[in-house]
Amino acid sequence: MTAAIVTETLELAKDLIARRSVTPHDAGCQALIGARLAAAGFTCENLRYGEVSNLWARRGRVPPLLCFAGHTDVVPPGPLDQWQSDPFLPTIRDGRLYGRGAADMKSSIASFVTATEAFARERPGHSGSIAFLITSDEEGPSVDGTARVVERLKQRGESMDYCIVGEPSSVEALGDSIKNGRRGSLSGRLTVRGIQGHIAYPHLGRNPIHLIAPTLAELVATRWDEGDEHFPPTSWQVSNIHGGTGATNIIPGSIEIDFNFRFCAKSSEQSLKQRLEDILRKHGLDYGIQWILSGRPFVTRSGELVEVVRRAVFEHTGRTPELSTAGGTSDARFIAQICSQIVELGPVNATIHKLNENIELAALEQLPGIYLDVLRALLP
Ligand SMILES: [Zn+2]
C-alpha cells in the first residue's frame, strides 16, 4: 500500500462528502467518479430514471466480472446546529474524517475508485472485467436505482460473477464483520372490519379491537421457522395499530395494523402469507390485507469470494471477519438476481445516519488496500 493511494483516497472521499447529495440527488458525485473511471479505461453509461442518477461503468468484455456497487446519495443531515462541523464540509478531527456520508458510503466509493485505478496501472492486461454500479437512490424509495439498472442488465443478458457492496458492514472495527446475505422483508397492512356502534349497546356493534386481541397473541407467539446456519429465525413484528374515532363512547368500525416479516430462506413469501391468513381465518375475522414484498432472502455461502475477502481483510487488519446476515435490507437484494456471489464490506456503521457521522482515518487507509487485494486475487 503506497502512501499515494492513501492520500488519493482521502482526497476523493472529501470531494464526495463536499457534494450535497441528499437522496435522491447525486450532486455531481457520479460525474466525478465516471471521469476517474473513464481515465482508467472504463466505458461509462449514465442511466437516469426520474430524479435518480445511476452509473454503470465497465472495463473489459470477458468473464469473470467483478462489480463494485454502492450509492452516492446520503440521508439528510438533521439539525445542523447539533453537528460539531458542517456535515458537507469534510473535517478531520481526532484521527477521524467527519461529514455526512463519511461511513455510509462515500469512503467506500473513494476506496473502490483508487483501488481500481491502482490495479489498472499495475495490471493493465488483467483477466476478466471490472464494473461499477453506483446509484443515487439507495436511501430513498430504492425504485429507480439499482433495481432499474439490474433490470436493464438482465434485458441485455449481462450478469456478474462477484459483487462487493461497500455498505458499512463493520461493527466495532473495520472488517470485523462482512455481510454474506440479507433477510427478506415482507410487509402487510391488515384491516379488520367490525361494526361501529354506541359503546353502551355492545350487542348492536362488533368490536374489531376485541376480535383482533386473541389473534394478535397467537401471531406473536407463532414460531415461523427455526432459521438456519446463516439466518436467525424469521420474526414477525407489528409497527402500528390504528383504531377508534377519538370519541370514548364509540365502538370502532374497523382497525388497521401494519406488520413486517424479516424472513430467512427457510420460509417463503407464499408460505408466510398462507400461514398468517390461516390464523386470521381460524379466528373468524372479516379482514383485508395489502402486501408489499421489498426483498427476498439471499445468501452467499462459503466460496471463492467470501474466502478472498476474508483473506484480504486479515492481511490488512489482522481480523477474521464474521459472516453476518443481520440488519436491514440493502441494494444487494436486487443484485442477487444477476450475481451468485455477493459480499458487503465497508466501514464501521456506528455513526451512520447520525449526527457527526465519521470514519476513522486508520480504516480509510486500510480500505483501498483490501479492495485492491480482492481485485488481485480474483482477476489475476
Ligand atoms: Zn448505505
Residues whose N, C-alpha, C, O or C-beta is under 5 A from the ligand:
A	BS01	ZN	D104 M105 E167
